[in-house]
Amino acid sequence: GSPAQTPVGPVDVGARWADIVVDAWRIETFPERLQGAALAAYVWGYRAAMLVSGAGAIKGADILGWPGALLAVAALIALGPLLTLIAAEPATSGPRIVLGGLAARLRTAVLEPLAEFWTRPGAGTILAFVALFKLGEALAGVMTAPFYRSLGFDRAAIALANAPFSLIASIAGIALGGWLVARLGVGRALLWTGSVQTVAMAMYVGLAYAPGRVSMLIATVVAEAFAEGMADAAFLTYLSGLCAVAFTATQYALLSSLAAIALRTVGGLSGFLAEALGWKLFYLSAMFAALPAMAIMVRLLRRYPPEPAAATR
C-alpha cells in the first residue's frame, strides 16, 4: 500500500518498516475525509524524492561531481529525522509502551490487533474484498513488458510511454482520487474509482489491435496509470479507515500486505494464461477478474458501509 516495493533485501525491509510508521502516523493524524489528500501528498513526496535521488543526482554530478552530488542527497536525507522531530504527535489514545517479555509484545503487536479485527461485523467479507481488489490489475500488470514487446514496440517507445507520461498520469489520478474521497466519501469514491480502473483495462485489448502504434501505447499507459492512481487513493483510504487507532501500524501493515497477495500468487500464473488464451482474451479475462471484488464492494457498501472517522476513532 505504500510506494516502497515489496521487501527483497535488508535495505528494502528497512524501507518497508519506515513506510509502516509513516502510514500509521498519517492514519492517526488526519481525519478520514482528508486521508486521500494526505496519501496523495505522500506519494507526490515519494515521487519527487525518487526523481531527485535518481535523475537529479545524475544531473548534479555534472555540476558538482559525484562527491558533491552524493553529499547533497545525503543532506536532503538528513532532513527526514529533523522534520520527524518537528511533526506533531497524533492526539490519539492507545497502548504505546508494552511491558513484559517477547510473548507480551507479540500478543500486543500481532494477536490483539488480529483479534480486534475479527470481532467486527463482516470481517471475512472485508478481507476477501481486500485480497481480490488488485486481482485484475495483478493479472494485467505482470505481463505488460512481454505484451509490449510482442506488439513490436522497442525500448525507446516503452520508456517514452512509461517515464514522463505514466508518472504525470499517476500523480494526477491520485490527486483526483483524493479529491473524490473528500467530495463523495470513501465508499462512493471507492465504487467509482474501482469501476474506472476495471474499464480502463479495456485499453489493453484495444492496444492488441494496434501493434506498433506508439500513440495508442501512450494512451493505454496513461489511462491505466491514471485509473490505477485514482483507485489506489480511494482503496488505501478505505484501508486506513479500517484501522483501529490502538493498532494502526499492525492492522494497516497486514491489510496492505493482504492487498498485494493477488500479485504474489495468481499474478504468477499470468504467463500461462496469456500463452493459452492469446493477448486479447487474456486482457478480457483480466477485466472479468476484477468483477468479483466489485461485487463484494457493493455488498460491503450496502451492509457494512465505512463508518465516520469519529465513530471508529
URRATA-V853566 format. One line per field, one symbol per residue. ss: DSSP state (@ for helix, = for strand, . for the rest). phi: phi as a letter, one per 30 degrees, with the letter a starting at -180 (. if undefined). A space follows every 10 residues. Layout:
ss = ???
phi = ???
This chain:
ss = .........@ @@@@@@@@@@ @@@@@@@@@. .@@@@@@@@@ @@@@@@@@@@ @@@@@@@@@@ @@@@@@@@@@ @@@@@@@@@@ @@@@@@.... .......... .@@@@@@@@@ @@@@@@@@.. ..@@@@@@@@ @@..@@@@@@ @@.@@@@@@@ ....@@@@@@ @@@@@@@@@@ @@@@@@@@@@ @@@@.@@@@@ @@@@@@@@@@ .@@@@@@@.. ...@@@@@@@ @@@@@@@@@@ @@@@@@@@@@ @@..@@@@@@ @@@@@@@@@. @@@@.@@@@@ @@@@@@@.@@ @@@@@@@@@. @@@@@@@@@@ @@@.....@@ @@.
phi = .cddddebae dddddddded ddddddddcc dedcdddddd dddedddddd dddcdddddd ddccideddd ddddddddde ddddddedde dbcldccccj dddddddddb ddeddddddd dieddddddd dcecdddddd ddcddddddd djdddddddd dddddddddd dddddddddd dddcjddddd dddddddddd ddddddddcb didddddddd ddddddddde dddddddddd ddddedbedd dddddddddc ddddbdedde ddddddcidd dddddddddd dedddddddd ddcbdedeed dcb
